[in-house]
Amino acid sequence: RDLHDDSYARHQTYLRRLIDQVGTLNLAQINPEGRAGIDLEAVYVDSPVNLSIGVAVQDWQITNWWLGRTDTPTVKLAEDRSGRVPYTPEDFGYERPPLEALLNRITSQIEDYRQQYPDEKPDDRRNSWRNGPHDDALSLQVQDIAAARDRLVILGGPGSGKSTFVRHLALCLAGAQLSGWARPATLTQLGIWPHGALTPVYIELRRFVASQHFPADVHSPATAEHLWAYIRADILGEALAAYAPDLELDLQEGQAVLILDGLDEVPYPEGQLAARQAQLSALAQSLQARYGASRMIVASRLYAYEGWSLPGFHALEIAAFEDLHRIDLATRLYLAAGLEQDEAQNKAQALNQQLRRIDPELKDRPLFVTLMATIYLKGEGEGLPTRRGALYRESILLLLERWTGGKSGSRSLSAILGTGSTEALFDRLAALAYAVHSQAGDQPGTPEIAEGLLYTHLKPLGRSTAAELIPYLSENAGVLVSPGQNADRDVFHFAHRSFQEYLSAAHVIRLCLEADDFSLIRDLIQAKPQAWRVPGELAGDVLVDEGRTSDLWDLLDDLLEDDIPDAELPAYDPRWWSVWLAGRMAQEQDLAAQTRLRKSERAVRENLVDWLVKLLETPQALSPIDRAACGRALGLLGDLRPYIGLNADGLLDIDWVDIPGGEFIYQEDQKLSLPTFQMARYPVTYAQFQAFVDAPDYGDDRWWAEMPEEQADVFGTLYKTREMSQQRFRYGNHPREMVSWYQAVAFCRWLSDKLGGYEVRLPTEQEWEKAARGADGLIYPYGDEFDATKANTSETGIGQTSAVGIFAEGASPYGVADMSGNVWEWCLNKYGNLEHLDVDDSGDIRVLRGGSWRSSLSLARAAGRVNSSPDVRSNSLGFRLCRPPSSDL
């Protein structure tokens, strides 16, 4: 266009108007005061997709390349294409040149490697770019695919960044053509985009479909003529009527990108979803016939694109954010909030560390990362709330505040509520969540909510308010979303199950406080434990959020029965769930740390301890993961079971188990014989070992065998033998881990001296295996078939050590517990030398037996064995005591 032509001026006006529409984000909670919005490109982070480029490399050169789906199982289809399933660009209808341009990045990586390691050869094993196939050499982003596909539907969940991407694309294309444009949003921000500064035409589909230009009859096909009429009248208007011929010429000649945002937000008459989808399919066909030379991109939520598709369009789903995306987005948000570069980066990295403990569906979406970053910033140095409930509450309230802004052309939430309050809406949503959660039972995910039920719960805010609020909420990625996927009626659901569960807990607490009785929570957890376990845990957070910490003990009291039956209870007794929930709540609310208790509170605590002991003494009561949680709670409150703590004299309370002498099967088929000896029933616990660490003579030379100075552990770090590492899982009734062989030997020497009458030491491999397998050589201590409910291994899923003795049915034939899983146990002898039982300082490797919580079933076999340097420490290494035959038995 001629710079002095009127059409150029009209084009510039059109671009400025579009930029005003898409170019800023209203992030009021993180904005510096006085700013209307944040420039979109300042905080935009491109989202990943489940595609990557793989390459074949020969003599530092790329000889072939392919696409791979990173969400498919690994297979091998060809010699030069191993790893994930490979495809050609043509398999997806992708244009090859844009993706080939990405190969330059891989070539640069290879060159950088060669400069860093100039002596490397192409086939050196350490060489990360050695000859052969390299799958996932380069992960792709949604921006890359948009450059390679002329008909694309971008799919994603609420807050996944799909709409932000298409807005950013429109912004950069507009900025590239705007005279005097000083912002960085230009073609350079679009990566490999090879198509030049195409004219962006941005359409909000919900507004187009609701306009007078869209066919009023849902059974009448929509056409490109309908869309063009809408563009002329509502997008351009009278002020830009003269620009219409230029814009349509761009569309016809392939000089434009048609962006259709919000396919999922398109309204439809009740029961007419299929008809509306047919209209949109007809529209897509008509657009391709009229504007086929131009590129077209549609954005939609996943739910709205199930079971049908737009003809000629390729659908691509946005993948979850990874660490680099979260850190990048948070850094940009903090820079926009006015922080300096170093501070912004440090805060972003610290936030990402805290996000590792957050539900993936929250931390892996841009919207929720933005929420978390805002909450973190508002925490004034305290970071994210440590309690889950507080985090969910902050997120929900922040989303409700965000809703007050509304979308262009829509009334804000504050205007809709009128004299009502956000708190009143929160209460209504909580009542709705409770009703939905009660009906859903054990159903996973976020159940659908019929429009009638939603209206019933919002009606107390006012009939007209509820009627206006429902469609408003369906157009925002907030606490509630509307997938619009049921052909018979409009349906909704909570954006995340955690929100539904927290709101349900909030309503349950309200009901309990009104009744001055918490037994409702007990009834719910016993009747439907899987449905109410998370809301039950969050109920304690709700009380704390509302400043009612003193009510926590009353809640625990109502969960438990006062009298514990003397008789054994069955494993399926529903009361175990009340005990579990009371234990979880005591742990999460740190009630064990409270030392100044009223008499009634001490009674509740003692009753809870008794119930937890009863549960752990009942085989198969609850799942291993839930039993382990009860064990942790008991460890914090004070485990009163015998033989896992100390006697009144401050020494170990040890339960010695007689291992009878005689012949037994050792390893595969050896037959050995041992005299009678004794083995401790449990591994040495954290509480027991701490008596040694705290002893005044801990450092006495009599206990310690010195390690050679030149010996280092497998990580290349020289440990000081007497310097203890911190216990990783700090529960008094868990095995002592992070302990070396030298330290275990020192403990045995110290304890032998204190006992005076007899010796204790580490067991030999022979003794350990006899105690674990019995005389007949069982494969596992409890039998020949693996059972994940009888030991703490990786298959069990506990994910850490567990309180000793909680798997009663997993004991060996002699009753020795925890000999499969939990922690590897040091043995006395050197590896491969059963006769060499000295404790010299040679540094020779020593044996470990039994497997651990991190080990699989094969390593948890009673005959399984590994070896390690005697000064290695790990959160999966512990030991138990043996009273040898020579001792005074």
Secondary structure, DSSP 4 states (H G I P E B T S, - for coil): --TTSHHHHHHHHHHHHHHHHHSEE--TTTSPTT-S-EEHHHH--PPEEEEEEEEEEETTEEEEEEEEETTS-B---BTTB-SBPEE-GGGGT--HHHHHHHHHHHHHHHHHHHHH-TT--TT-TT-TT-SEEEEEEEEEEHHHHHHH-SEEEEEE-TTSSHHHHHHHHHHHHHHTTSTT--SS-SGGGGTT--S-SPEEEEEEHHHHHHSTTS-SSTTSPP-HHHHHHHIIIIIITGGGGGGHHHHHHHHHTT-EEEEEE-GGG----TT-HHHHHHHHHHHHHHHHHHHTTSEEEEEEESGGGSS---TTPEEEEBPPP-HHHHHHHHHHHHHHTT--HHHHHHHHHHHHHHHTTS-HHHHTSHHHHHHHHHHHHHTTTS-S-SSHHHHHHHHHHHHHHHHTT--TTS--HHHHHTT--HHHHHHHHHHHHHHHHHHHTT--S---EEHHHHHHHHGGG-HHHHHHHHHHHTTSSSSEE-----TTS-EEEESSHHHHHHHHHHHHHHHHHHHT--HHHHHHHHHSHHHHHHHHHHHHHHHHHTT-GGGHHHHHHHHS-SS--SSPPPTT-THHHHHHHHHHHHHHTTGGG--S--HHHHHHHHHHHHHHHHHHTSTT-S-HHHHHHHHHHHHHH----TTSSB-TTSSB---EEEE--EEEEETTTEEEEE--EEEESSPPBHHHHHHHHTSTTTT-GGG-PPPPTT---TTS-PPPTT-PPPPSS--TTSBP-S--HHHHHHHHHHHHHHH-SS--BPPPHHHHHHHHHTTTT-SBTTBSS--TTSSBSTTTT--S---TT--GGG--TT-----SBSSEEEEEEETTBSS-----SS---EEEES--TTS-TTTTSTT-EEEE-TT---TTEE---EE-TTS--
